[in-house]
């Protein structure tokens, strides 16, 4: 089944995006997401899914993971992303497994389709820390 979303907007930039698993508000209202919020959120969701798949295959575990994803757009039109940084904080990893978890994230950045897609227009950088 192909990926699909449906979006309905009013005439004031307020909308609702609905996908297979849920919906979100779009636009300038408090609590709503802007277009690049969704792009960066999609990156995080794809990267996390890919990372967890690699972790499962390697039989590695962790307690929790946090992503801080920032995107900087170009000033030239079209204002595609210029630079994206992904800072990752992983908790609950034994000291002797941290190098393996870092390698799992490295593989995730190579196999995540959204990361690779955005890398065609933006400089991508990432870091990982353990707590």
C-alpha positions in Angstrom: 0.0 0.0 0.0 1.5 3.4 -0.9 2.0 6.1 1.6 -0.9 8.7 1.6 -2.1 11.7 3.5 -5.1 13.8 3.1 -5.0 17.5 3.9 -7.9 20.0 4.2 -7.3 23.7 4.6 -9.5 26.7 5.2 -8.8 30.0 3.5 -6.5 31.2 6.4 -3.7 28.7 6.1 -5.2 26.4 8.8 -5.3 22.8 8.0 -5.5 19.2 9.2 -3.3 16.5 7.8 -4.6 13.0 8.2 -2.6 9.8 7.6 -3.1 6.2 8.3 -2.2 6.4 12.0 -3.4 9.9 13.0 -3.7 13.5 12.3 -2.1 16.9 13.1 -3.0 20.5 12.8 -1.0 22.6 10.2 -0.6 26.3 10.0 0.0 29.4 12.1 -2.3 28.5 15.1 -0.8 27.7 18.5 -0.1 24.0 18.7 -0.1 23.5 14.9 2.8 22.3 12.8 4.5 24.3 10.0 5.6 22.6 6.8 9.2 22.3 7.8 8.2 21.0 11.3 6.6 18.1 9.4 9.7 17.6 7.1 12.0 17.5 10.1 9.6 15.4 12.1 9.4 13.0 9.2 13.2 12.8 9.1 13.2 12.0 12.8 10.5 9.4 12.5 12.3 7.7 9.6 15.7 7.9 11.2 14.4 6.4 14.5 12.6 3.6 12.7 15.7 2.7 10.8 17.9 3.0 13.9 15.6 0.7 15.9 15.5 -1.8 13.1 19.3 -1.9 13.0 19.4 -2.2 16.8 17.0 -5.1 16.7 19.1 -6.9 14.1 22.2 -6.4 16.1 20.4 -7.4 19.3 21.3 -4.2 21.0 19.2 -2.4 23.5 18.7 1.0 25.0 16.2 2.6 27.4 15.2 5.8 25.6 16.3 8.1 22.7 15.8 11.8 22.1 16.3 13.7 18.8 17.0 17.4 18.5 16.7 18.2 14.8 17.4 21.7 13.4 17.1 22.8 9.8 18.4 26.0 8.2 16.8 27.1 5.0 18.5 28.9 2.1 17.6 32.5 1.4 17.5 31.9 -2.3 14.2 30.8 -3.9 13.3 28.0 -3.7 14.3 28.1 0.0 15.3 24.4 0.2 17.1 23.2 3.3 20.7 24.3 3.4 21.9 22.5 6.6 20.3 20.0 8.9 21.8 18.8 12.2 20.6 15.9 14.2 21.7 15.6 17.8 20.8 12.3 19.4 20.8 11.5 23.1 20.6 7.8 24.0 20.0 6.5 27.6 20.4 3.1 29.0 23.3 1.8 27.0 26.2 -0.1 28.7 29.6 1.6 28.3 31.0 -1.4 26.4 28.1 -1.2 23.8 28.2 2.5 23.0 30.5 2.0 20.0 28.1 -0.5 18.6 25.1 1.8 19.1 27.0 4.6 17.4 27.6 2.3 14.5 23.9 1.5 14.4 23.1 5.2 14.1 25.7 5.6 11.4 24.0 2.8 9.4 20.6 4.4 10.1 21.8 7.6 8.4 22.9 5.6 5.4 19.7 3.6 5.1 17.0 6.1 6.2 15.3 7.2 2.9 14.3 10.6 4.3 17.8 11.3 5.5 19.2 10.4 2.1 16.6 12.4 0.2 17.2 15.6 2.2 21.0 15.0 1.8 20.6 15.8 -1.9 19.8 19.4 -1.1 21.3 20.0 2.4 24.5 19.4 4.3 23.6 16.7 6.8 25.4 16.4 10.2 24.7 14.3 13.2 26.1 13.5 16.6 25.3 11.0 19.3 25.7 11.2 23.1 25.1 8.7 25.8 23.6 9.4 29.2 
